Amino acid sequence: MSGPRTSAGTAPGAGERILVTGATGFLGRQIMRALLDRFPAATLRLLIRPKGSRCAEERAQELLRRVGADTASALDSSRVEALSGDVSLPRCGLAAERYARVVGDTTRVVHAAASVRFDLPLNAARAINVEGARNILALAEDAHAGGALRSLVYVSTAYVAGERAGLVLEDELDMGQGFRNSYEKTKCEAEKLVRARAGALPVAILRPSIIVGDSQTGITTSFKTLYWPLKAYARWHWRLVPGLPDTVVDVVPVDFVAQAVARLALDEAAVGKSAHLCAGLKGSLRLDDMTRLVGDFFRLPPPRLVNPTLFTALIRPLLFLSAWGAKRRVLREGWIYRPYLRMRLVFDTRNADALLARHNLRPPHVSDYLERILRYCVESDWGRAPVPVERQQN
């Protein structure tokens, strides 16, 4: 793989051994690709759980094939080492000898593994999100004590802000807020652990907002969060949406987030900082503007926004009594996403803007790529049908 070189002629990433968790997830696989592309001399260590009959090595090879197929380019598997483990276990599930080797020479850690389910029971979410962070911190401490570790990047979420309103600053965390679900709560608890060790470890905390597909191709492997109400509307199950017109819909494409994580992972200026990888006010749309654009794309009347309190108290119970089949399922399953359509918060991005300006990187405005996102949804039948690479790149 070719790549930029330093002034001394050394390929970027030379001598770096980067441990990545969560590489099999929607964001993690793109972080892996961005790191391989950006740092052609670096070695990646992917901490992967065995699944069924497939061992970590088999899952890593499958992951490399899929990422290469998505981008119509080959990935160099010789630069990737698969580690059989599990962040929710002590020593991250690594055998003693393997653990000693990993902490002995790992230079960077990117912790992106998490459960992103909103409906997971709190104890189950804590086992993955909180205990996973605790175990990664212990590994990082051992690596740092041995002199190898240069940075730990923790991928949090902007929604640790929970039910706050107004402007949310990047250095704020526990402001006494409540939370909408176990995902938000446990990610906040995990970030508290990370911040508590930040004085002793070279830590950077990165907080994406709602992550959607690739800004150039629309590709996504996850059709949750924003995609769920879009699908219900596109299939004409419901036109009524319990949302506030002036809610700021802050979404960022997965390629931007992956590139930001990859670049800041090896940027010493990011150490000690917390940054919102968000669109912010400049790159977001209000909910009423987004529904209008979505209606234009599908050539349907735009969704009708209804006061959320009225919808919850009166309209939804009546609809639930009269709806059957797919419409009732939409009402039931989509309930976990409703709070995100009535939020009154905006994410400050001053830290992120300053850090990413060093890399000439900034999030695109959602209106610049929304049509590509929607087109991929239609062409893939919301993830049910494969889309040829050549069509993805047009």
C-alpha positions as CSV (number, residue, x, y, z in Angstrom):
1,M,0.0,0.0,0.0
2,S,1.4,3.4,-0.9
3,G,1.0,6.4,1.4
4,P,2.5,9.7,2.3
5,R,6.0,9.7,3.8
6,T,7.6,11.9,6.4
7,S,10.4,14.4,5.7
8,A,12.9,11.9,6.8
9,G,11.6,9.4,4.3
10,T,10.0,7.1,6.9
11,A,6.5,5.8,6.0
12,P,3.8,7.1,8.4
13,G,3.1,4.7,11.2
14,A,6.6,3.1,11.3
15,G,7.1,1.4,14.6
16,E,3.5,1.7,15.6
17,R,1.5,-1.3,16.8
18,I,-2.1,-0.3,17.2
19,L,-4.6,-2.3,19.2
20,V,-8.1,-1.8,17.9
21,T,-11.3,-3.1,19.6
22,G,-14.7,-3.3,17.9
23,A,-13.3,-3.8,14.4
24,T,-16.1,-6.1,13.5
25,G,-18.7,-3.3,14.1
26,F,-20.1,-0.7,11.7
27,L,-17.7,2.0,12.8
28,G,-14.8,-0.2,13.9
29,R,-14.3,-1.8,10.5
30,Q,-14.0,1.7,8.9
31,I,-11.5,2.8,11.6
32,M,-9.4,-0.3,10.8
33,R,-9.4,0.6,7.1
34,A,-8.6,4.3,7.8
35,L,-5.7,3.3,10.0
36,L,-4.3,0.9,7.4
37,D,-4.6,3.6,4.6
38,R,-3.3,6.5,6.6
39,F,-0.4,4.7,8.3
40,P,1.0,2.3,5.7
41,A,3.9,1.2,8.0
42,A,1.8,0.5,11.1
43,T,0.7,-2.9,12.3
44,L,-2.8,-3.4,13.6
45,R,-3.9,-5.8,16.3
46,L,-7.6,-6.5,16.2
47,L,-9.1,-7.8,19.4
48,I,-11.9,-10.1,18.2
49,R,-14.2,-12.5,19.9
50,P,-14.6,-16.0,18.4
51,K,-18.1,-16.5,17.2
52,G,-19.7,-19.8,16.8
53,S,-17.3,-22.1,14.9
54,R,-15.2,-19.1,13.6
55,C,-12.1,-18.3,15.5
56,A,-10.6,-14.7,15.7
57,E,-8.3,-15.3,12.8
58,E,-11.1,-16.4,10.5
59,R,-13.3,-13.5,11.5
60,A,-10.4,-11.1,10.8
61,Q,-9.8,-12.5,7.4
62,E,-13.5,-12.2,6.6
63,L,-13.5,-8.7,7.8
64,L,-10.6,-7.8,5.5
65,R,-12.3,-9.3,2.6
66,R,-15.5,-7.4,3.3
67,V,-13.8,-4.1,3.7
68,G,-11.8,-4.7,0.5
69,A,-15.0,-5.6,-1.4
70,D,-16.8,-2.5,-0.1
71,T,-14.0,-0.2,-1.4
72,A,-12.9,-2.2,-4.5
73,S,-9.3,-2.3,-3.3
74,A,-7.2,-4.9,-1.6
75,L,-6.1,-4.8,2.0
76,D,-2.7,-6.1,3.2
77,S,-3.5,-8.8,5.6
78,S,0.2,-9.2,6.6
79,R,-0.2,-5.9,8.6
80,V,-3.1,-7.2,10.6
81,E,-2.8,-9.5,13.7
82,A,-5.9,-11.1,15.1
83,L,-6.1,-11.5,18.8
84,S,-8.7,-13.8,20.3
85,G,-10.2,-12.0,23.2
86,D,-13.2,-10.2,24.7
87,V,-13.0,-6.7,26.3
88,S,-15.6,-7.7,28.9
89,L,-13.2,-10.2,30.5
90,P,-10.2,-9.7,32.7
91,R,-7.0,-9.2,30.6
92,C,-9.5,-8.7,27.8
93,G,-9.7,-12.4,27.5
94,L,-6.1,-12.8,26.4
95,A,-4.0,-15.8,27.4
96,A,-1.2,-14.7,29.9
97,E,1.7,-15.0,27.4
98,R,-0.2,-13.2,24.7
99,Y,-1.3,-10.5,27.1
100,A,2.3,-9.9,28.2
101,R,3.5,-9.6,24.6
102,V,0.7,-7.2,23.8
103,V,1.3,-4.8,26.7
104,G,5.0,-5.1,26.1
105,D,5.0,-3.4,22.7
106,T,1.6,-1.9,21.9
107,T,2.0,1.8,21.2
108,R,-1.6,2.9,20.6
109,V,-5.0,1.7,21.7
110,V,-8.2,2.6,19.9
111,H,-11.2,1.4,22.0
112,A,-14.3,1.4,19.8
113,A,-16.0,-1.8,21.1
114,A,-19.4,-1.2,22.6
115,S,-23.0,-2.4,22.6
116,V,-25.0,0.3,20.8
117,R,-28.4,-1.3,21.5
118,F,-30.8,1.1,23.2
119,D,-33.0,-1.7,24.7
120,L,-30.3,-3.8,26.4
121,P,-30.9,-4.4,30.1
122,L,-28.7,-2.1,32.2
123,N,-26.6,-4.9,33.7
124,A,-25.9,-6.4,30.3
125,A,-25.0,-3.0,28.8
126,R,-22.6,-2.4,31.7
127,A,-20.9,-5.7,31.2
128,I,-19.9,-4.6,27.8
129,N,-19.6,-0.9,27.9
130,V,-18.4,-0.2,31.4
131,E,-16.4,-3.4,32.2
132,G,-15.0,-3.3,28.6
133,A,-13.6,0.2,29.3
134,R,-12.3,-0.9,32.7
135,N,-10.4,-3.8,31.2
136,I,-9.0,-1.8,28.3
137,L,-7.8,0.8,30.8
138,A,-6.0,-1.9,32.8
139,L,-4.3,-3.1,29.7
140,A,-3.4,0.5,28.7
141,E,-1.9,1.0,32.2
142,D,0.2,-2.1,31.9
143,A,1.4,-1.0,28.5
144,H,2.1,2.5,29.7
145,A,4.0,1.3,32.8
146,G,6.3,-0.7,30.4
147,G,7.0,2.4,28.4
148,A,5.4,1.3,25.1
149,L,2.0,3.1,25.1
150,R,1.8,6.6,23.5
151,S,-1.9,7.1,23.5
152,L,-5.3,5.6,24.2
153,V,-8.3,6.8,22.2
154,Y,-11.7,6.1,23.7
155,V,-14.6,6.3,21.3
156,S,-17.5,7.6,23.4
157,T,-20.7,9.2,22.2
158,A,-22.0,12.8,22.2
159,Y,-25.2,11.3,23.8
160,V,-23.4,10.9,27.2
161,A,-25.2,14.3,27.4
162,G,-28.4,12.4,27.9
163,E,-31.5,14.5,28.5
164,R,-29.6,17.8,28.8
165,A,-30.8,20.8,26.8
166,G,-28.9,23.8,25.3
167,L,-25.2,23.9,24.3
168,V,-23.2,20.8,25.4
169,L,-19.5,21.5,25.8
170,E,-16.9,19.0,25.0
171,D,-15.2,18.9,28.4
172,E,-18.5,18.5,30.3
173,L,-19.8,15.0,31.3
174,D,-21.8,14.5,34.5
175,M,-24.1,17.5,34.9
176,G,-26.8,15.6,36.8
177,Q,-28.6,14.7,33.6
178,G,-31.0,11.8,33.1
179,F,-30.6,9.3,30.3
180,R,-33.0,7.9,27.6
181,N,-31.7,4.4,27.6
182,S,-29.0,2.0,28.9
183,Y,-26.7,2.8,26.0
184,E,-26.4,6.5,27.0
185,K,-26.1,5.7,30.7
186,T,-23.4,3.1,30.4
187,K,-21.4,5.1,27.9
188,C,-21.4,8.0,30.4
189,E,-20.3,5.6,33.2
190,A,-17.5,4.3,31.0
191,E,-16.3,7.7,30.1
192,K,-16.2,8.6,33.8
193,L,-13.7,5.7,34.2
194,V,-11.6,6.9,31.3
195,R,-11.5,10.5,32.6
196,A,-10.5,9.3,36.1
197,R,-7.4,7.7,34.6
198,A,-6.6,10.5,32.2
199,G,-4.1,12.1,34.5
200,A,-2.0,9.0,34.5
201,L,-2.6,7.9,30.9
202,P,-2.2,9.6,27.5
203,V,-6.0,9.6,26.8
204,A,-8.1,11.2,24.1
205,I,-11.9,11.0,24.2
206,L,-13.8,11.3,20.9
207,R,-17.6,11.6,20.9
208,P,-19.5,11.0,17.6
209,S,-23.1,12.0,17.3
210,I,-25.5,9.8,15.2
211,I,-23.4,7.9,12.7
212,V,-24.9,7.3,9.2
213,G,-23.5,5.8,6.0
214,D,-20.5,6.8,3.9
215,S,-20.8,10.3,2.6
216,Q,-19.6,9.4,-0.9
217,T,-21.3,6.0,-1.5
218,G,-24.1,5.9,1.1
219,I,-22.9,2.5,2.2
220,T,-24.0,1.4,5.7
221,T,-24.2,-2.0,7.4
222,S,-26.5,-0.6,10.2
223,F,-30.0,0.4,9.5
224,K,-30.9,1.6,13.1
225,T,-31.4,5.0,14.7
226,L,-32.2,7.5,12.0
227,Y,-32.7,4.8,9.4
228,W,-35.6,3.2,11.3
229,P,-38.1,6.1,11.1
230,L,-36.9,6.8,7.5
231,K,-37.8,3.2,6.5
232,A,-41.2,3.4,8.2
233,Y,-42.0,6.6,6.3
234,A,-40.6,5.4,2.9
235,R,-42.8,2.3,3.1
236,W,-45.7,4.5,4.0
237,H,-46.4,2.8,7.3
238,W,-46.8,6.1,9.1
239,R,-46.8,9.8,8.2
240,L,-47.1,11.1,11.8
241,V,-43.8,11.8,13.5
242,P,-43.7,12.8,17.2
243,G,-41.0,15.4,16.9
244,L,-40.3,19.1,17.3
245,P,-39.7,21.2,14.1
246,D,-36.6,22.9,15.5
247,T,-34.9,19.8,16.9
248,V,-31.3,19.8,15.5
249,V,-30.6,16.5,13.8
250,D,-26.9,16.0,14.3
251,V,-25.6,13.2,12.1
252,V,-22.1,12.5,10.8
253,P,-21.1,10.0,8.0
254,V,-19.0,7.0,9.1
255,D,-16.1,7.9,6.7
256,F,-15.7,11.2,8.5
257,V,-15.7,9.7,11.9
258,A,-13.3,6.9,11.0
259,Q,-10.9,9.3,9.4
260,A,-11.1,11.6,12.4
261,V,-10.4,8.7,14.8
262,A,-7.5,7.4,12.7
263,R,-5.8,10.8,12.5
264,L,-6.3,11.8,16.1
265,A,-5.1,8.4,17.3
266,L,-1.6,9.3,16.3
267,D,-1.8,13.0,17.0
268,E,-0.1,14.0,20.2
269,A,-2.2,17.2,20.3
270,A,-5.3,15.2,20.9
271,V,-4.0,13.7,24.2
272,G,-5.7,15.1,27.2
273,K,-8.6,16.4,25.0
274,S,-12.3,15.5,24.6
275,A,-13.8,16.3,21.2
276,H,-17.3,16.1,19.7
277,L,-17.1,14.4,16.3
278,C,-20.3,16.1,15.4
279,A,-21.8,18.2,12.6
280,G,-22.7,20.9,15.1
281,L,-25.0,23.8,14.2
282,K,-23.1,24.5,11.0
283,G,-23.4,21.1,9.5
284,S,-26.8,19.9,10.8
285,L,-30.4,20.3,9.7
286,R,-33.5,21.1,11.7
287,L,-36.0,18.3,11.8
288,D,-38.6,20.1,9.7
289,D,-36.0,20.8,7.0
290,M,-34.8,17.2,7.0
291,T,-38.4,15.8,6.7
292,R,-38.9,18.2,3.7
293,L,-35.8,16.9,1.9
294,V,-36.7,13.3,2.7
295,G,-40.2,13.8,1.3
296,D,-38.8,15.3,-1.9
297,F,-36.5,12.3,-2.4
298,F,-39.3,9.7,-2.0
299,R,-41.8,11.9,-3.8
300,L,-44.2,11.6,-1.0
301,P,-45.9,14.2,1.2
302,P,-43.4,15.1,3.9
303,P,-43.9,13.5,7.3
304,R,-46.3,15.4,9.6
305,L,-44.6,16.5,12.8
306,V,-46.9,16.1,15.8
307,N,-46.3,17.5,19.3
308,P,-44.5,14.6,21.2
309,T,-46.6,15.1,24.4
310,L,-49.9,15.0,22.5
311,F,-48.7,12.0,20.4
312,T,-47.7,10.0,23.6
313,A,-50.8,10.8,25.6
314,L,-53.5,10.5,22.9
315,I,-52.5,9.7,19.4
316,R,-50.3,6.7,19.9
317,P,-52.8,4.8,22.2
318,L,-55.5,5.4,19.6
319,L,-53.3,4.3,16.7
320,F,-52.2,1.2,18.7
321,L,-55.8,0.1,19.1
322,S,-56.6,0.4,15.4
323,A,-53.3,-0.7,13.8
324,W,-52.4,-4.2,12.9
325,G,-49.4,-6.0,11.3
326,A,-46.5,-3.9,10.2
327,K,-48.0,-0.6,11.4
328,R,-48.4,-1.9,14.9
329,R,-44.9,-3.3,14.8
330,V,-43.6,0.1,13.8
331,L,-45.4,1.8,16.7
332,R,-44.0,-0.7,19.1
333,E,-40.4,-1.1,17.9
334,G,-39.9,2.5,17.0
335,W,-40.7,3.8,20.4
336,I,-37.1,3.7,21.6
337,Y,-36.1,6.2,19.0
338,R,-38.7,8.9,19.7
339,P,-36.7,10.9,22.2
340,Y,-34.1,11.8,19.5
341,L,-36.8,13.7,17.5
342,R,-37.6,16.1,20.3
343,M,-34.2,17.0,21.7
344,R,-33.3,20.5,22.7
345,L,-29.5,20.3,22.7
346,V,-26.6,21.3,20.4
347,F,-23.1,19.9,20.5
348,D,-20.2,22.4,20.7
349,T,-17.3,21.4,18.4
350,R,-14.5,23.9,19.2
351,N,-12.1,21.3,20.4
352,A,-12.8,19.0,17.5
353,D,-12.6,21.9,15.0
354,A,-9.1,22.9,16.2
355,L,-7.8,19.4,16.2
356,L,-9.2,18.4,12.9
357,A,-8.0,21.6,11.2
358,R,-4.5,20.3,11.6
359,H,-5.5,17.5,9.2
360,N,-7.7,19.6,6.9
361,L,-10.7,17.5,8.0
362,R,-14.2,18.7,8.7
363,P,-17.6,17.1,8.7
364,P,-19.6,17.6,5.5
365,H,-23.0,19.2,5.8
366,V,-25.7,16.6,6.0
367,S,-27.6,18.1,3.0
368,D,-24.5,17.5,0.9
369,Y,-24.8,13.7,1.2
370,L,-28.3,12.9,2.4
371,E,-29.5,11.9,-1.1
372,R,-26.7,9.4,-1.3
373,I,-27.7,7.9,2.0
374,L,-31.3,7.6,0.9
375,R,-30.4,6.2,-2.5
376,Y,-28.3,3.4,-0.9
377,C,-31.3,2.5,1.3
378,V,-33.5,2.1,-1.7
379,E,-30.9,0.3,-3.9
380,S,-30.0,-2.1,-1.1
381,D,-33.7,-2.6,-0.1
382,W,-32.7,-1.3,3.4
383,G,-29.8,-3.8,3.7
384,R,-31.6,-6.9,2.2
385,A,-30.0,-6.8,-1.2
386,P,-26.3,-6.4,-2.2
387,V,-25.3,-3.3,-4.2
388,P,-22.5,-3.8,-6.8
389,V,-19.4,-1.8,-6.0
390,E,-19.4,0.0,-9.3
391,R,-22.9,1.3,-8.6
392,Q,-21.8,2.4,-5.1
393,Q,-19.1,4.5,-6.5
394,N,-21.2,6.4,-9.1
